[in-house]
Amino acid sequence: MTKTIISSGHKALVAAMTEARKAAGMTQADLAKVLRCQQSLIARVESGQRRIDAIDMVRWGRAVGTEPRKFLQVVERVTPADQ
């Protein structure tokens, strides 16, 4: 298993989550307010500097009106079978 935080799956997850936020018409600050966190946390997640756990992924999806499982499906599609 790769030790880098920048895998194809992670890049795809970040892109899907960012796209979902934008499609919801939300700024990073809007999302941070809903999630009760700092905007800088959203920025770090979206820039790939911080990983996100499953609970945060569910909360993010709910906040932007996207089924959280869609994020996982994106990751599954781009992650090689041998990983």
URDAVEN-V619931 format. One record per residue. N is the residue number from 1. RES is the residue in one small letter. SS is DSSP state (hx for helix, st for strand, lp for the rest). PSI is psi in whole degrees, -180 to 180 (none if undefined). Layout:
N	RES	SS	PSI
N	RES	SS	PSI
//
This chain:
1	m	lp	137
2	t	lp	146
3	k	lp	-8
4	t	lp	148
5	i	lp	-16
6	i	lp	73
7	s	lp	167
8	s	hx	-36
9	g	hx	-41
10	h	hx	-42
11	k	hx	-42
12	a	hx	-40
13	l	hx	-49
14	v	hx	-44
15	a	hx	-43
16	a	hx	-41
17	m	hx	-40
18	t	hx	-45
19	e	hx	-41
20	a	hx	-40
21	r	hx	-47
22	k	hx	-40
23	a	hx	-29
24	a	lp	-3
25	g	lp	26
26	m	lp	142
27	t	lp	171
28	q	hx	-38
29	a	hx	-40
30	d	hx	-47
31	l	hx	-42
32	a	hx	-40
33	k	hx	-45
34	v	hx	-41
35	l	hx	-4
36	r	lp	53
37	c	lp	-180
38	q	lp	147
39	q	hx	-33
40	s	hx	-30
41	l	hx	-44
42	i	hx	-43
43	a	hx	-41
44	r	hx	-38
45	v	hx	-48
46	e	hx	-23
47	s	lp	-3
48	g	lp	7
49	q	lp	-17
50	r	lp	132
51	r	lp	161
52	i	lp	142
53	d	lp	175
54	a	hx	-39
55	i	hx	-44
56	d	hx	-36
57	m	hx	-41
58	v	hx	-46
59	r	hx	-42
60	w	hx	-49
61	g	hx	-46
62	r	hx	-41
63	a	hx	-33
64	v	hx	4
65	g	lp	30
66	t	lp	138
67	e	lp	121
68	p	hx	-29
69	r	hx	-23
70	k	hx	-35
71	f	hx	-45
72	l	hx	-37
73	q	hx	-38
74	v	hx	-46
75	v	hx	-43
76	e	hx	-39
77	r	hx	-35
78	v	hx	-10
79	t	lp	123
80	p	lp	147
81	a	lp	-27
82	d	lp	9
83	q	lp	none
//
